[in-house]
Amino acid sequence: MVRFIFFVLLIAVGVWVYFFLQAAGYFRVLEAKFDGTCKPVTAAGFVGPEDITIDAQTNTAYLSGYDRRAAIAGHPAPGGIWSYDLANANAQLVNLTPEADTSFLPHGISLYRAPDGKKTLFAINHGNNKQSVEIFDVDAGKLTHRRTVTGPELISPNDLVGVGPDQFFVTNDHANREGIQRQLEDYLRLKLTTVSYYDGAKFYPALTNIGGSNGINATADGSTLYLSAGSEQKVYVYDRNLTTGQISQRAAVDVPGYADNIELLPDGGLLVGVHSKILDLLQNLSDPTHPSPSHILRLTPDGRGSYSVASVYVNLGQEISAASVGAALNKRLLIGAIFEPKFLDCQWQGGPEAAPQSAPVPAPVK
């Protein structure tokens, strides 16, 4: 009987290992692909540009980042938000937060433009082992810090999308801050994570039972939300009632890897960074010399309520490792990564002709 139980357990473990490796992309075969050319862009103190968003109105890209390896090692360096002028052929990165110290370690960012034209930049901040959302006013290419939002709802914030001057949706990529329960979330791919809505004064639950809630974005009119469910290897599309705040699922799109940040294209499509080989990503975290593939997808509406999925950029990690975001304007594609001290500025032959929509997103009535 003992042998039988042992044999059953051994089979169960073997099955779990197989499906875990399959989900982690261990058996996935990748081939380098890109219809264009890229150049690396660097600057002193610029590390880990995990998220990028573009203001099409001013041809300005905003990039957020910090040195994650240094922070994990207990020696954090100041993070920053940077701008990059896409209209300037000789553009250099400009640090918009030069006075920042180690209390500012920005992660996901979002740019909101109000009906009167005023712009707000939101940023997740992990500084001092605390979790907050920093809100900046944007004016003449400068950032002025306006307020800090904290709360117990910010468990493990990853990304956010602004839908008003003080309103936003924010993802938590884990339901637990640390410990064995957090590890179980990852290894068992549990659907425990959430999206919260902040109405300017208080947090409300918006979405629950998500596996690895990660990147989030919204259409210009705010009526559609997009969400990366990383460990589910899906991108969810939701209809959002601007009057009642009700959110209902419209589509669930399978993607080949752990879905990360989402940026919008003018045809209603999406650019999504995915981590196709999680074990390489984990090894790259501890060993910068071990490449982790970079993979940017284009999701295009198929006219039947869902999206077709195509690879735009695939690199095995030599040009850039662990890409987390792709953002496009006309024939330009910017690619950011979790750990790299650079981003890629690419000429993309198949890129969108028109600028991404940047119309104001009205705040919902709660």
C-alpha positions, 0 to 999 in steps of 0.5 A: 500500500505504501509503495502504491501511494508513493507511486501515485505521488510520484506520478502526480509530481511528474505531471505537475512538473511537466505542466509547470515547465510547459507553462513556463515555456521550457518547451517553447521554440523561438526564432528571432524576428523583426521587420526593422532595425533597432538602436540602443539608447542609454544614459547615466543612471538609467536602468530597468525601463520596465514601462513606456508610454507615449504622448502622441500630442507632443511626440514624447515618450515617458519611461520609468525604471530603477535598478531592480537587482541592486534593490533586491541585493539591499543596495537600492539606487535612485529610480527615475522617470525619463522623457525621450523626444521622438521628433528629435533625430538626436534625442537624448534621455532626460531625467524628469526626476533628478532630485529623486532618492532611493525612496523613489523606485517607479514601476508601471506608469500611465499618462492621462489627459483631461478634457481641458488638456491638462496632463497627469502622470501616474507612477507605481512606487516601491521605494523604502519597501512601501507601496504607493502611487505617485501623481505628477502634473505634466506641464511644458515637459516637466513633472510636478509632484502633486500627491501620494496615494497609499492604502492596504489595497496596494499589496504588490502593485505592478501597473496602473491606468489613469482615468481622471486627474486623481482616478486610476485602476491599479493591478496587484500581481500577487495577493501576498506580499511575501512568504510561502503563500506568495511562492505558492501563487507562482508555482501553482498559478493560483488565481488570487490577484486583483484590480482595484479602482481609486476614485480620488478618495478611496479604493474599490475592488474592480476585478478579482480571481485573476492569475498574475494581474499585471499590465493594464490599459484603457481606450481613449474614451474609457469604455474598454479596459485591457488586462494582462493575466500573466500566469494565465497567459491571457489578455482580457478585454472588458467593457466598462460602463462609464455611468455605473462603473460596471465591468463585464468581460468581452474577450479572453485572448491566449498569448504565448507567454507571461503577459506583461505591459499593454500599449494601444495602437490606433487601429484598436490593436494592442502591443503586449510584452510577453515573457516566453521563457520564465525560467530564463527570466528568473536566471537573468535576474540573478545572472545578467550574462544569461539572456532572457528572450524578448517578445513583443506581440501585436493583438489586432481586432479580428472583427468577431469580438476577439483578437488575432495574435502576431509576433512583432519582435522576437529576440533571444536576448542578445539585443535586449533581455526580458523585454516588458513593454513595446510602445509605438508611434508611427513607424517607431517602436520603443522596447523597454526591459526589466533589468537592462540599462537601456531601451531600444529605439526601433524603425518598424516597417510594419508600424502604425501610420497614425498616432495612438489615440490620446483623447481624454478618458472621462472618469467614471461615476462610482 
